[in-house]
Amino acid sequence: MKSPFIRELKPDEIATAVFLVHTKEVRQKRTGEPYLSLVLGDRTGEIDCKMWDNVAEVIDAFERDDFIKVKGLMQLYNNRPQFTIHKLRRMADHEIDFNDFFPASLQDPEAMWNELRATVAALDNHHIRRLLDAFLDDPEIAARYKTAPAAKTIHHAFRSGLLEHVLSLAKLAKLTAAHYRWVDLNLLIAGVVLHDIGKIYELSYDRSTSYSTEGQLLGHIAIALRMIGDKLRAFPDFPVELRNLIEHLVLSHHGQLEFGSPRLPAFPEALLLHYLDDMDSKMECMRALIERDPQAEGCFTAWSSALERVALRKARYLNPQSAETSRDAAGFAAGAPDLNPEAEGSASVSPSRITATSPGRSPAPAPNPQPAPVTNSIFGAKLQQALLDERK
């Protein structure tokens, strides 16, 4: 097992570790020299990284989705973790344990799959049950369904995340259908199982998660409709009206036209599916946001564009001593852009988790340390610029 992981990194300590390259950008300092802006990751999350010096020696040595071994210093910049790389080299695949680098559900995929199959088997509408079984019996669909993330970045963005999300929705569907007795559970479960099934082809997840060509061209809703049409060819007696309802569940599950739904939910099961889907997605976003960046100080997280807010780290707020909250969170601009004075108008990527430094190693200064912002005032900005000029 590799060590340290991103979540284990500590501020102001030197670390040597292996990471997967999620993004790679070559940018320019104000001097015209290049620097590297990277997002590196492992199974515990991502971290924003910069390499300021000796870039020419490594700029062509690796690409996105390569594994690299880096040595550097982790610091908090605007109360966000940022790793300054001193040295790096590309690693060969045979040197890597892939299980260390890909975030995955904490639940067993096979156990989740068996629970979903049991949910479908319990349906009493034989048309819907046969259609869903046709999907789940398909070996290629089953293999992808068990592995696929539910999204690229927003929610359940880890291996088997789609299955975890769908199983969560199935449980919520049973609870809410028992409360709203006029809701057809068979139809609702059909929407749960099929609403995001197009994501097994929309996303590419061999290494870092990205969109496939098919996903870029069509999107998961269109892909799902095509998949439903393909499976229904085997059921010529399938009622047209029921097919229309199932396809509407898929078409409308985003809930609003501006969120990508070609249609607004037009019957109770469609509306309920949308709200359950939205709730489960947002609760996962909230969980991941609160667990992100454990090294950051204060009780509030960075800004989440998905949730359009910061979140309170409730456990840290209720137990400030154990959480070592030594600085007032209000003193930081959560989610502020990367204000590194060497960068040209670039925003930092929100790291989702962070790694650890080698124990027993004394901190070393970054090769091109940048002063932290002094204040948001005009005077503070001028003082910061003066400090920069003095370093040149």
N, C-alpha and C positions, 0 to 999 in steps of 0.2 A: 504494500500500500504506500502510495506517495505521501510525502510530508514536506512542508506544510501545505494544508489546503487554504484556499482563499479566506475562509471563515476564521482561520486560526491566526492570520497575520496580526501583528501588534504594531501600533504606531511607533515610529522612531527606532525601529530595529531593522538590521540588515537581514534579508532572507534570500535563500537560494531554493528555487522550486521549478517544477515543470507545469506548464499551462497550455491550453488549447487556444489558438488565435481565433477569436470571434470576428474582429474587424481590424483592418490595417489601413492607416492613412499616412501619407507622407505630406507634411506641411512645412511651411517656411517660418523661421524666426525673422524678426525685423532686420536682422543682419543679412538676410538672404540665404543663410545656411539651412539645410533641411533638418527636421526632427521628426520622430515617429510618434504618432498617436495611435495607441492600440487599446482594444478591449480584450482582455484575456480571461479565461474561465476554467473552472473545473466543476465537479459535481456539486460543490457547495455554493456556486454563484459566479459572479463576474467582478472584475475590477478595472477601472480606468487606469491606463499606464502611459507614461511618456518616456522617451529616450532622447536626451538632448545632445549627447556627445558621441563621437565615433560612429555616427549613423552610416556614413558611406561604406564602412566595412561590412555592414550586415543588411543593408537596405534590400538587396536582392537575394538574401540567403534563405528567406522563408516567405510564405504567403498565407492568406486566410485559410483556416482549417488545418494548418500545420501545428505540430507540437513543438514548443520551444522551451529550453531551459534558461531561466533568467536569474540574475543576481541583482539585487537592488534594495531600495529603501522605501518602506511604506510610511506615508505621512497623511495627516488630515489636512485637506485643503478646502476652505469654506465648509469645514466640518464634514467633508466627504472624503472617503479614502481615495488616495491616489498613489500609485506605485511608480517610483522613478527608477528606471532600468539603467544599471551600469554596464552590464555585459549580458549577451544572449547568444545562444546557438540553437540550431534546428536539431530536433530529435527524430530518429527513425521510428517508424511504427512498431517495430519489433521490440523496442525498448520500453514500450508503453503498456500499462494495464488500462484498457479502455474503460473499465468500470469506474476508474477514478475521475473521469472527465465529463461524464454526461449525467446531469441531474435526472433523477428518476423518482417515481412515486415511492413512498415508504410502504405502500401496500403491495402485496404479492399479486402480480398480474393474473396468474392462473386462478387464484382464489376470487379475484374480482370478476373474471370472465365467467367462472362457474356460477357466481351469484347472479350475474346478468342473464345467463342462459336460463336459470331457474325462474327468474322474473318473467321472461318471455314465455316459458313453458306453462306458466300459471294463467295466461290469458285465455279467456273463454270465447273470443271471436276467432274462429278458425281461419278466416281470410287473413287477418292481421298476423296471427301467429305463424302461419305458413310463409308469409312474405318475410317476416323478420328472421325466421329460421333459415330461409334461403340465403340471406346475407350472412348470418352467423355461422352457417355450415360451410361457406365458401372458404377454402384454406388460405387463399391470398388475402382476402378481406380480414379473416380472423387474425392472421399474423400481423398485418398492419394495424388493425384496431387495438391489439394488445400493446403495441409499441408506440404508436403515434402520440405526440403532444397535442394538447387542445388548442394551442396558439403558438405563435413565434415568440412573443414576449409578454403578452398582457396577463393571461391567467392560465394556470395549469400548464405552464410552458416547460414541461419536463417529460421524459419518457414515461409512457403509460398514463400521461396526464389526461388524454381524451377519455380513456376507459374510466379513470377515477371520477372525472367530471360527469360522465353519463350515468355511472352507477349512483353517484350522489343525487342526480336529478331523478333517477328512478325511485329512490327512497322518498324524496320530497313529493314526487307525483303520487305515491301511495297514500302519504299522509294528507295531502290536500284534497285528493279525490274522495277520501273518506269523510272529509269535512264538507266539501261541496258535492252533495250526493247526486246532483244533476250532471256532473262531469263524467264522461266516458273514459274510464281508466285505460281500456284497451287502446283507444285512439291516442290518449295522452302518452302512453308508453311507446307507441309507434313513433310519435314525434320526438320523444327523448332519444330513442335508439338511432333515428335516422337524421336528425336535424343537422348534425355536424359530421356525418359520415364521409362527406366529400373531403374532409381535412386529411384523410389518410392518403389522398393523392395530391391535395393542394400544397402540403408541406413536405419538404425534404429534411430528413432527420438522421442521415447516416452519421454525420458529425454535428456541427452546429446547426441549429434549426434555421431554415430559410424557405423561401417559396420556390416550388418547382415551376418549370415553364408552364405546365398545365394550370397550376394554381395562379400564376400571374395572368394568364390569358382568360381564364374562366371564373375562378373563385369557387369556394367550396359549395355554395348554394347551387350553382349551375351543374357542378360535378355530381352532387347528390341527386338532382333530378334525373340526370342521365343514367345514374346507377339504378335508380328506382325503375325507370323505364325498361332497362335491360333485364332486370329480374322479373318484372311483371309479364314479360313475353312467355314465361313458363306457366302463367296462370290465366288462361283465356277467360275463365269464369269469374275473374276478380271484378267486383262491382265498380263501374265507372265512377259513381258518386263517392265511394269510399276512397278510390284513387285520388280524386280531386281534393278531398279533405286532407289526405296524407301529404300530398304535394303542397297544399296551402300551408300546412304546419311548417314545412321546410322553408317555403318562400317568405313567411312572415315572422320567423322566430327572432329576428333582430328587433322587431317591434316598431321601428320607425323608418320611414323612407330614407332619411338622411343617414341612417346607420347601416344602410345596405339591404334593407328588406324591400323587394319589389312590390310587396303587398303588406297592408296593415292587418293585424290579426282580426279575423271576422267572425269567429265563434269562440265559445268559452275555452275549449281545450287549447286553441291557438294562443289566446291571450294569456292563459295560465302558463303554458310552455314558455312564452317570452319572459314572463316575470320570474319564473323559477330559474331559467337560464341566466337572466341578468343578475339575480340575487346570488346564485352560486358562484358566478364569475367574479362578482365584486367582493364577496366574502373571501375568496381565494386571493384576490388582489390585496385586500387588507391584511390578511395573514402574512403574505410574502413581504409586503412593505414594512411591516412592523419587525419582522425577523431580519431584514436587510441591514447591512452596515452596522454590525454590533459594536464596532470600535468608535463610532460617532458618539459625541457627547450630547447630553440634553435629553429631554423627554419626548421630543417631537421628531418625526422622520423627515426626510427630504420630501420635496413636492412630488406628488404622483400625477402625471398627466392623465393616466387612465381614470383615476378617481377624482381628479381636479381638486385636490386638497392635500394637506399634510395629515398625518395620523399620530395619535398619542400612543406612546409606548407605555401602556397602562401599568404593567408590572414594574417598570422602572420608576414611574410616577409614584406608585404606592410604596415602593421600597427603595428610596433614593440612595441609602447607604450601600446596600448590596450591589446596586447598579453603578455605583461610583459616579454619580452625576455631579461633577464638580463645577460645571459651567452652565449658565442660564441659557436654555435653548432659544430664548427670544433674541439673543444677541447674534443669531446667524440667519442669513437669508436662505431658507431651505429651498433647494432646487435651483439655486442661482446658476447662471451659466459659468463656464470655465473662464475665470478672470485672469488666467496666467498672462502676464504682460508680454510674453514672447509669442503668444498665439495670436492669430489674426482672425478675430470674430468667430471663433469656433465654440460650440457649446459642449460641455463634458457629457459623456454618456453616463447614465445613472447605473452604478454598479449594483448588482443584485445580491452579491455576497462577497466575502473577503477571505484571504489566506493568512497563514501564520509564518512567523520568522523563525530562524534557527535559534534554539535556546542557547544561552551562554555566549552569544555573539554580542559584542559591544556595538552601539550605533555608530554609523559613519556618515559624514556629510554627503549630501547629494552632489554629483559632479557639477551641476549648474543650479544651485539652490535659488529658489525664488521667494522673495519676502511675501508674507501673508498680507492681505489687504489691511490697512491700518484703520480705515473708517470709510463710510460712504460719503463723507463731506468733501467739498472741493479742496479744502486744505489737506485732508488726508490723501487725496488722489495726487496732489502736487508733491507731498512728502514722499509718497511711494515712488513716483517717477524720479525724484531726486536720488533716492536710494538706488534705483536701477541704474541711473546714469553714472553713479559713483562706482558701481560694480564693473562697468564697461572699461 
